[in-house]
Amino acid sequence: MRIQVRRTGGFAGIERYAEVDTSGRPDAGDWQSLAEQALAAGRHTPPVGVPDGFNYQITVDGTTVYASDPRLTDEQRELVSRVLKEGA
């Protein structure tokens, strides 16, 4: 499973992008469960965010959803955080 996260917005307007390929990872099942929950709660069009808040584009194996601060679900927040931390 390939998970991609693009974060835009924020006070400085700096874009961040990272992706993680879970193939062959011992924790692939955990990633898959988290990704499925994050996608289920996402929107198919970019939501209106708050000033200086972050906007997220989450893509899992070609399926893309959008989310924005402060209305991320716990699962979306965890997935975004993990991908931006561990991804390349």
Summary of the structure (lengths in Angstrom):
residues: 88
radius of gyration: 12.3
end to end distance: 14.8
largest distance: 39.7
contacts: 255
relative contact order: 0.28
helix: 30%
strand: 32%
